[in-house]
């Protein structure tokens, strides 16, 4: 398997990456849907949630289903969201308002 791209949070290593192995934006790199800021050496998760006065079961389930975390770093958050989703299944209608 050939190396595709390379990134580092260490300034000396990062300065030695040249040519085809460089990322287009070395400050923030995106892999498998997750962003990594090399200078701070931290992962960033961007989740867009539409703020409303009230939510329906359909809206909540749709938002939870959009959580994508292939590396499992959001495991705790997703587990709580899915537990909440299970409690919503007892409701009969998808378009009924949800009480938090």
Backbone as ProteinMPNN parsed JSONL, in Angstrom:
{"seq_chain_A": "XXXXXXXXXXXXXXXXXXXXXXXXXXXXXXXXXXXXXXXXXXXXXXXXXXXXXXXXXXXXXXXXXXXXXXXXXXXXXXXXXXXXXXXXXXXXXXXXXXXX", "coords_chain_A": {"N_chain_A": [[0.844, -1.173, 0.0], [0.605, 2.165, -0.888], [1.757, 5.261, 0.471], [-0.461, 7.924, 0.879], [-1.16, 10.656, 1.777], [0.415, 12.883, 4.15], [0.666, 14.096, 7.477], [1.541, 16.16, 10.313], [1.77, 17.101, 13.772], [4.011, 18.083, 14.822], [6.264, 20.685, 14.385], [8.822, 20.495, 13.083], [8.775, 18.034, 11.737], [6.539, 18.491, 10.113], [7.462, 20.512, 8.426], [9.138, 19.131, 6.744], [7.6, 17.713, 4.987], [6.892, 17.238, 1.69], [5.853, 17.97, -1.71], [3.696, 15.676, -3.379], [2.747, 14.475, -1.105], [1.802, 16.319, 0.676], [-0.925, 17.911, 2.388], [-3.67, 19.836, 1.099], [-4.658, 21.857, 2.758], [-2.82, 22.306, 5.352], [-3.302, 23.127, 7.964], [-5.879, 22.449, 8.864], [-7.032, 19.288, 8.55], [-8.995, 16.915, 6.863], [-10.288, 13.74, 7.357], [-11.986, 10.767, 6.741], [-14.41, 12.021, 7.325], [-13.927, 13.412, 9.654], [-12.379, 16.182, 11.23], [-9.044, 17.378, 11.756], [-6.993, 19.484, 13.582], [-3.831, 20.357, 13.062], [-1.932, 22.089, 14.297], [-2.943, 22.585, 16.881], [-3.281, 20.016, 17.596], [-5.769, 18.569, 17.8], [-9.043, 17.1, 17.479], [-11.901, 18.057, 15.541], [-15.365, 18.413, 15.544], [-18.017, 18.954, 13.504], [-21.265, 19.614, 13.676], [-24.31, 20.197, 12.355], [-27.162, 21.535, 13.627], [-30.462, 22.337, 13.401], [-31.955, 24.954, 15.027], [-34.978, 25.132, 16.749], [-38.249, 26.108, 17.982], [-39.762, 23.986, 18.856], [-39.535, 20.394, 18.575], [-40.07, 17.563, 16.443], [-40.622, 14.011, 16.594], [-39.702, 12.853, 14.242], [-37.862, 14.791, 13.319], [-35.903, 14.777, 15.369], [-34.979, 12.107, 15.231], [-33.931, 12.127, 12.644], [-31.811, 13.941, 12.925], [-30.145, 12.599, 14.779], [-29.495, 10.36, 13.256], [-27.756, 11.458, 11.403], [-25.305, 11.7, 12.634], [-22.008, 11.042, 12.221], [-19.305, 9.067, 12.793], [-16.683, 7.513, 12.236], [-14.299, 6.788, 13.554], [-15.029, 6.461, 16.147], [-14.805, 8.4, 18.106], [-16.804, 10.016, 19.024], [-18.331, 8.433, 20.569], [-19.526, 8.418, 23.23], [-21.308, 10.575, 23.141], [-22.948, 9.824, 20.998], [-23.988, 7.433, 21.994], [-25.61, 8.353, 24.112], [-27.431, 9.853, 22.619], [-28.614, 7.84, 21.079], [-29.799, 6.324, 23.069], [-31.724, 8.118, 23.919], [-33.146, 8.167, 21.539], [-34.21, 5.579, 21.517], [-36.038, 5.818, 23.601], [-37.87, 7.466, 22.385], [-39.181, 5.812, 20.591], [-41.392, 4.715, 21.771], [-43.39, 6.518, 21.391], [-46.158, 7.057, 19.213], [-46.636, 8.585, 16.827], [-44.786, 10.095, 14.162], [-44.709, 12.816, 13.652], [-45.373, 14.135, 15.946], [-44.932, 16.478, 18.602], [-41.954, 16.599, 20.572], [-41.179, 16.194, 23.966], [-38.698, 17.475, 26.074]], "CA_chain_A": [[0.0, 0.0, 0.0], [1.412, 3.369, -1.016], [1.371, 6.403, 1.292], [-1.237, 8.893, 0.094], [-0.889, 11.99, 2.321], [1.089, 12.826, 5.433], [0.531, 15.298, 8.287], [2.157, 16.048, 11.628], [1.588, 18.236, 14.676], [5.36, 18.533, 15.181], [6.679, 21.643, 13.352], [9.988, 20.047, 12.315], [8.317, 16.996, 10.808], [5.613, 19.095, 9.154], [8.211, 21.294, 7.435], [9.829, 18.215, 5.833], [6.641, 17.069, 4.084], [6.941, 17.968, 0.417], [5.288, 17.389, -2.92], [2.378, 15.043, -3.449], [2.329, 13.974, 0.207], [1.259, 17.427, 1.462], [-2.35, 18.205, 2.327], [-3.945, 21.16, 0.542], [-4.768, 22.754, 3.905], [-2.139, 21.589, 6.44], [-3.757, 23.581, 9.282], [-7.032, 21.614, 9.209], [-7.069, 18.154, 7.647], [-10.224, 16.137, 7.023], [-10.164, 12.337, 6.994], [-13.131, 9.958, 7.16], [-15.458, 12.887, 7.847], [-13.527, 14.061, 10.897], [-11.333, 17.182, 11.008], [-7.95, 17.418, 12.724], [-6.178, 20.698, 13.526], [-2.484, 19.877, 13.378], [-1.201, 22.981, 15.201], [-3.429, 22.357, 18.245], [-3.342, 18.562, 17.755], [-7.083, 18.21, 18.333], [-10.087, 16.789, 16.51], [-13.031, 18.985, 15.518], [-16.583, 17.8, 15.035], [-18.973, 19.977, 13.083], [-22.594, 19.025, 13.567], [-25.296, 21.259, 12.138], [-28.48, 21.251, 14.189], [-31.366, 23.466, 13.202], [-32.614, 25.318, 16.281], [-36.407, 25.408, 16.597], [-38.98, 26.245, 19.247], [-40.147, 22.629, 19.251], [-39.038, 19.364, 17.675], [-40.898, 16.37, 16.29], [-39.888, 12.754, 16.67], [-39.056, 12.699, 12.937], [-36.73, 15.722, 13.285], [-34.881, 14.292, 16.301], [-34.413, 10.877, 14.676], [-33.138, 12.521, 11.484], [-30.576, 14.566, 13.414], [-29.315, 11.548, 15.374], [-29.022, 9.493, 12.176], [-26.692, 12.142, 10.662], [-24.041, 11.681, 13.374], [-21.076, 10.144, 11.544], [-18.06, 9.037, 13.57], [-16.06, 6.223, 11.953], [-13.225, 6.463, 14.496], [-15.63, 6.206, 17.45], [-14.452, 9.434, 19.08], [-18.044, 10.603, 19.549], [-19.081, 7.309, 21.11], [-20.339, 8.755, 24.399], [-22.398, 11.451, 22.699], [-23.849, 9.036, 20.157], [-24.683, 6.475, 22.863], [-26.693, 9.086, 24.803], [-28.432, 10.212, 21.611], [-29.348, 6.631, 20.692], [-30.646, 5.973, 24.207], [-32.873, 9.019, 23.806], [-33.899, 7.713, 20.374], [-34.979, 4.406, 21.942], [-37.181, 6.264, 24.403], [-38.849, 8.066, 21.472], [-39.903, 4.786, 19.84], [-42.671, 4.425, 22.427], [-44.375, 7.439, 20.813], [-46.737, 6.461, 18.013], [-46.585, 9.417, 15.625], [-43.502, 10.712, 13.837], [-44.814, 14.269, 13.594], [-45.805, 14.659, 17.242], [-43.884, 17.232, 19.291], [-41.199, 15.849, 21.569], [-40.894, 16.926, 25.204], [-37.345, 17.18, 26.576]], "C_chain_A": [[0.893, 1.241, 0.0], [0.86, 4.494, -0.141], [0.684, 7.446, 0.422], [-0.936, 10.328, 0.519], [-0.259, 11.832, 3.7], [0.903, 14.152, 6.159], [1.155, 15.068, 9.649], [1.85, 17.288, 12.46], [2.944, 18.79, 15.125], [5.893, 19.434, 14.064], [7.847, 21.172, 12.483], [9.602, 18.965, 11.308], [7.425, 17.582, 9.724], [6.353, 19.871, 8.075], [8.94, 20.409, 6.426], [8.898, 17.498, 4.865], [6.591, 17.889, 2.803], [6.176, 17.226, -0.673], [3.895, 16.829, -2.769], [1.866, 14.565, -2.093], [1.735, 15.058, 1.102], [-0.257, 17.503, 1.325], [-2.53, 19.603, 1.754], [-4.017, 22.209, 1.647], [-4.115, 22.058, 5.099], [-2.599, 21.992, 7.839], [-4.938, 22.746, 9.763], [-7.191, 20.539, 8.145], [-8.322, 17.339, 7.916], [-9.998, 14.717, 6.5], [-11.345, 11.57, 7.566], [-14.219, 10.805, 7.816], [-15.129, 13.597, 9.143], [-12.357, 15.0, 10.628], [-10.309, 17.154, 12.14], [-7.174, 18.707, 12.517], [-4.776, 20.329, 13.997], [-1.75, 20.775, 14.369], [-1.641, 22.809, 16.655], [-3.464, 20.875, 18.602], [-4.656, 18.139, 18.411], [-8.058, 17.929, 17.188], [-11.234, 17.776, 16.655], [-14.219, 18.246, 14.925], [-17.581, 18.895, 14.733], [-20.312, 19.297, 12.838], [-23.595, 20.163, 13.456], [-26.652, 20.803, 12.669], [-29.326, 22.503, 14.03], [-32.112, 23.743, 14.507], [-34.054, 25.738, 16.012], [-37.027, 25.599, 17.974], [-39.414, 24.884, 19.772], [-39.675, 21.652, 18.178], [-40.037, 18.221, 17.601], [-40.0, 15.14, 16.41], [-39.095, 12.548, 15.381], [-37.784, 13.547, 12.856], [-35.578, 15.23, 14.174], [-34.206, 13.043, 15.743], [-33.528, 11.173, 13.474], [-31.8, 13.118, 11.907], [-29.63, 13.526, 13.993], [-28.718, 10.657, 14.288], [-27.877, 10.128, 11.387], [-25.354, 12.155, 11.391], [-23.135, 10.611, 12.777], [-19.748, 10.189, 12.289], [-17.351, 7.7, 13.377], [-14.94, 5.832, 12.916], [-13.74, 6.21, 15.909], [-15.339, 7.256, 18.507], [-15.668, 10.122, 19.683], [-18.917, 9.545, 20.221], [-19.995, 7.642, 22.27], [-21.534, 9.602, 24.013], [-23.425, 10.658, 21.905], [-24.627, 8.025, 20.996], [-25.839, 7.149, 23.601], [-27.803, 9.446, 23.829], [-29.261, 8.992, 21.221], [-30.221, 6.114, 21.832], [-31.901, 6.835, 24.198], [-33.765, 8.592, 22.64], [-34.758, 6.496, 20.734], [-36.195, 4.813, 22.76], [-38.262, 6.899, 23.525], [-39.684, 7.024, 20.727], [-41.245, 4.444, 20.483], [-43.778, 5.363, 21.946], [-44.887, 6.859, 19.497], [-46.527, 7.275, 16.742], [-45.214, 10.061, 15.429], [-43.553, 12.236, 13.906], [-45.342, 14.895, 14.887], [-44.631, 15.38, 17.91], [-43.253, 16.392, 20.394], [-40.947, 16.743, 22.777], [-39.517, 16.505, 25.708], [-37.309, 17.256, 28.073]], "O_chain_A": [[1.825, 1.345, 0.798], [-0.355, 4.66, -0.024], [1.186, 7.808, -0.642], [-0.5, 11.133, -0.303], [-0.383, 10.786, 4.337], [0.971, 15.214, 5.54], [1.288, 13.929, 10.096], [1.69, 18.385, 11.924], [3.005, 19.853, 15.741], [5.969, 19.002, 12.913], [7.86, 21.422, 11.277], [10.053, 18.985, 10.163], [7.54, 17.217, 8.554], [5.919, 19.888, 6.923], [9.323, 20.887, 5.358], [9.363, 16.749, 4.006], [6.287, 19.081, 2.826], [5.895, 16.032, -0.57], [3.029, 17.42, -2.123], [0.678, 14.279, -1.948], [1.216, 14.753, 2.176], [-0.806, 17.195, 0.268], [-1.656, 20.457, 1.9], [-3.5, 23.316, 1.494], [-4.782, 21.293, 5.796], [-2.32, 21.282, 8.805], [-4.998, 22.374, 10.935], [-7.452, 20.84, 6.98], [-8.673, 17.098, 9.071], [-9.576, 14.517, 5.361], [-11.667, 11.709, 8.746], [-14.875, 10.356, 8.756], [-15.971, 14.317, 9.681], [-11.443, 14.653, 9.879], [-10.643, 16.939, 13.305], [-6.741, 18.998, 11.402], [-4.559, 20.028, 15.171], [-1.008, 20.267, 15.209], [-0.813, 22.878, 17.564], [-3.651, 20.515, 19.764], [-4.665, 17.45, 19.431], [-7.913, 18.451, 16.083], [-11.508, 18.27, 17.749], [-14.09, 17.541, 13.924], [-17.947, 19.674, 15.614], [-20.463, 18.507, 11.906], [-23.711, 20.991, 14.359], [-27.21, 19.807, 12.209], [-28.946, 23.587, 14.472], [-32.812, 22.875, 15.028], [-34.318, 26.588, 15.161], [-36.414, 25.292, 18.996], [-39.431, 24.651, 20.981], [-39.446, 22.03, 17.029], [-40.756, 17.941, 18.561], [-38.775, 15.235, 16.334], [-37.943, 12.115, 15.424], [-36.75, 13.076, 12.381], [-34.417, 15.266, 13.767], [-32.98, 12.937, 15.782], [-32.487, 10.539, 13.301], [-30.769, 12.824, 11.302], [-28.429, 13.569, 13.723], [-27.563, 10.244, 14.39], [-27.098, 9.409, 10.761], [-24.354, 12.584, 10.815], [-23.451, 9.422, 12.821], [-19.136, 11.252, 12.398], [-17.409, 6.841, 14.256], [-14.662, 4.644, 13.074], [-12.977, 5.789, 16.779], [-15.599, 7.028, 19.689], [-15.569, 10.744, 20.74], [-20.115, 9.755, 20.413], [-21.139, 7.189, 22.294], [-22.644, 9.379, 24.497], [-24.63, 10.803, 22.115], [-25.806, 7.786, 20.734], [-26.926, 6.579, 23.704], [-28.983, 9.357, 24.168], [-30.476, 9.096, 21.052], [-31.274, 5.526, 21.585], [-33.004, 6.345, 24.44], [-34.991, 8.647, 22.738], [-35.906, 6.397, 20.302], [-37.264, 4.219, 22.624], [-39.441, 6.874, 23.881], [-40.788, 7.33, 20.276], [-42.14, 3.936, 19.808], [-44.961, 5.049, 22.074], [-44.127, 6.239, 18.752], [-46.264, 6.704, 15.684], [-44.572, 10.507, 16.38], [-42.54, 12.875, 14.19], [-45.716, 16.068, 14.901], [-43.483, 14.95, 17.799], [-43.916, 15.591, 21.053], [-40.554, 17.901, 22.634], [-39.208, 15.314, 25.76], [-36.258, 17.038, 28.677]]}, "name": "protein", "num_of_chains": 1, "seq": "XXXXXXXXXXXXXXXXXXXXXXXXXXXXXXXXXXXXXXXXXXXXXXXXXXXXXXXXXXXXXXXXXXXXXXXXXXXXXXXXXXXXXXXXXXXXXXXXXXXX"}
